[in-house]
Amino acid sequence: MQSFLARGCGDSEDHAVLLCNLLIGFGLDAYVCVGTNGEGSHAWVMQRSQVPSPSGVKKSPKIVFWESLTGAKLEVDNPKVHRFYRQVGCVFNNKSFFANVQSDDRVVNVSWDLEDEYMWKSMNKSLIATLQPANGAGYLMPSHNFDVPNEEKMLEKLLKDKIAGIRRNDGGNLSTNWDS
């Protein structure tokens, strides 16, 4: 994730993971969808939200697709969906992984009830919970608290030293002056 952000470019999978992380950070039920579009393999984000029912009966969740490369969103019943997304093989987020086991994996015909074990095969959530990212890779925010003022001072000093060193050595012995 860090190299994708540092480069400022990535493929649909990179964008989908970032968008899904952001939606989850806002408390939404979001998943990365891995499948195909008209051009080949593709990834996008699916968001599920419960629609309140006046009678109190639980209704099927509302499904919205977010295009990872543009941020555009389409509801699952929008006729344009089949133009953007063809097939879906699996969906995942930070807590769940579901493999599509439906006989028809075309997005327009898929049941999005992830809890239906006849439609989606889930990975054991306790196994997913045991996975540990290497050195915090994949997280946008650090998992521990920083002393921000001291970190800022240290980073500023490091940058000033590097810039001054380059100007002194590679820039023809140029002096460097800083203002506050």
ChimeraX attribute file (.defattr): number of C-alpha atoms within 10 A of each C-alpha:
attribute: neighborCount
match mode: 1-to-1
recipient: residues
	/A:1	15
	/A:2	12
	/A:3	11
	/A:4	14
	/A:5	13
	/A:6	8
	/A:7	8
	/A:8	8
	/A:9	11
	/A:10	14
	/A:11	12
	/A:12	18
	/A:13	19
	/A:14	17
	/A:15	24
	/A:16	26
	/A:17	23
	/A:18	21
	/A:19	22
	/A:20	26
	/A:21	22
	/A:22	14
	/A:23	17
	/A:24	16
	/A:25	11
	/A:26	10
	/A:27	9
	/A:28	14
	/A:29	15
	/A:30	27
	/A:31	28
	/A:32	27
	/A:33	26
	/A:34	22
	/A:35	20
	/A:36	19
	/A:37	18
	/A:38	12
	/A:39	9
	/A:40	10
	/A:41	15
	/A:42	22
	/A:43	26
	/A:44	30
	/A:45	28
	/A:46	26
	/A:47	20
	/A:48	17
	/A:49	13
	/A:50	12
	/A:51	11
	/A:52	12
	/A:53	9
	/A:54	7
	/A:55	6
	/A:56	7
	/A:57	8
	/A:58	11
	/A:59	10
	/A:60	13
	/A:61	14
	/A:62	14
	/A:63	17
	/A:64	18
	/A:65	24
	/A:66	22
	/A:67	21
	/A:68	24
	/A:69	16
	/A:70	9
	/A:71	13
	/A:72	9
	/A:73	16
	/A:74	16
	/A:75	15
	/A:76	18
	/A:77	12
	/A:78	11
	/A:79	10
	/A:80	12
	/A:81	16
	/A:82	17
	/A:83	10
	/A:84	17
	/A:85	25
	/A:86	20
	/A:87	24
	/A:88	24
	/A:89	17
	/A:90	20
	/A:91	23
	/A:92	20
	/A:93	17
	/A:94	16
	/A:95	13
	/A:96	17
	/A:97	20
	/A:98	21
	/A:99	18
	/A:100	23
	/A:101	16
	/A:102	17
	/A:103	9
	/A:104	14
	/A:105	18
	/A:106	17
	/A:107	20
	/A:108	19
	/A:109	13
	/A:110	17
	/A:111	15
	/A:112	18
	/A:113	14
	/A:114	17
	/A:115	11
	/A:116	11
	/A:117	14
	/A:118	11
	/A:119	20
	/A:120	21
	/A:121	17
	/A:122	19
	/A:123	14
	/A:124	12
	/A:125	12
	/A:126	10
	/A:127	10
	/A:128	13
	/A:129	11
	/A:130	8
	/A:131	9
	/A:132	9
	/A:133	9
	/A:134	7
	/A:135	9
	/A:136	13
	/A:137	12
	/A:138	16
	/A:139	13
	/A:140	13
	/A:141	8
	/A:142	11
	/A:143	9
	/A:144	5
	/A:145	7
	/A:146	9
	/A:147	7
	/A:148	9
	/A:149	9
	/A:150	10
	/A:151	11
	/A:152	11
	/A:153	11
	/A:154	12
	/A:155	12
	/A:156	12
	/A:157	12
	/A:158	12
	/A:159	12
	/A:160	15
	/A:161	13
	/A:162	12
	/A:163	12
	/A:164	19
	/A:165	16
	/A:166	14
	/A:167	15
	/A:168	14
	/A:169	10
	/A:170	10
	/A:171	11
	/A:172	9
	/A:173	12
	/A:174	13
	/A:175	10
	/A:176	12
	/A:177	7
	/A:178	6
	/A:179	3
	/A:180	2
